[in-house]
Amino acid sequence: MTPISEEIAGAFVNSQNDMASHYDAGQQGFTTEDILWAVGIWSVILTLSPVIVFYMLLVA
């Protein structure tokens, strides 16, 4: 049985190879999926930041 660290390392290398082949296919710039992902992450960050600040002010 393979140690878990080797399995994780193998999965990491495989995901990096997938990313490399994804970008080596002559693809330039951002895809729609990249933009949607970034907008989603930023919307979560910007939505939660006032809540976190308010909570910190209440707790402090």
C-alpha positions as CSV (number, residue, x, y, z in Angstrom):
1,M,0.0,0.0,0.0
2,T,1.3,3.4,-0.9
3,P,1.9,5.9,1.9
4,I,-0.6,8.8,1.9
5,S,2.0,11.4,1.3
6,E,3.0,9.8,-1.9
7,E,-0.6,9.6,-3.1
8,I,-1.0,13.3,-2.3
9,A,2.2,14.1,-4.1
10,G,1.1,12.0,-7.1
11,A,-2.3,13.8,-7.2
12,F,-0.5,17.1,-7.0
13,V,1.8,16.3,-9.9
14,N,-1.1,15.0,-11.9
15,S,-3.1,18.2,-11.3
16,Q,-0.1,20.3,-12.3
17,N,0.3,18.3,-15.5
18,D,-3.4,18.8,-16.3
19,M,-3.0,22.6,-15.8
20,A,0.1,22.7,-17.9
21,S,-1.6,20.8,-20.8
22,H,-4.6,23.1,-20.3
23,Y,-2.4,26.2,-20.8
24,D,-0.1,24.7,-23.4
25,A,-3.0,24.2,-25.8
26,G,-2.4,27.7,-27.3
27,Q,-4.9,29.2,-24.9
28,Q,-4.2,32.9,-24.0
29,G,-5.9,35.1,-21.5
30,F,-8.8,34.3,-19.2
31,T,-11.7,31.9,-19.9
32,T,-15.3,32.7,-18.8
33,E,-14.9,30.0,-16.1
34,D,-11.8,31.8,-14.7
35,I,-13.6,35.2,-14.6
36,L,-16.7,33.6,-12.9
37,W,-14.5,31.9,-10.4
38,A,-12.7,35.2,-9.5
39,V,-16.0,37.1,-9.3
40,G,-17.4,34.5,-7.0
41,I,-14.4,34.5,-4.7
42,W,-14.4,38.3,-4.5
43,S,-18.1,38.6,-3.9
44,V,-17.8,36.2,-0.9
45,I,-14.8,38.2,0.4
46,L,-16.4,41.6,0.0
47,T,-19.7,40.3,1.4
48,L,-18.2,38.8,4.5
49,S,-15.6,41.5,5.3
50,P,-18.1,44.0,6.9
51,V,-19.6,41.2,8.9
52,I,-16.2,40.1,10.2
53,V,-15.2,43.8,11.0
54,F,-18.5,44.3,12.9
55,Y,-18.0,41.1,14.8
56,M,-14.5,42.1,15.8
57,L,-15.7,45.5,17.0
58,L,-18.3,43.8,19.1
59,V,-15.9,41.3,20.6
60,A,-13.1,43.7,21.2
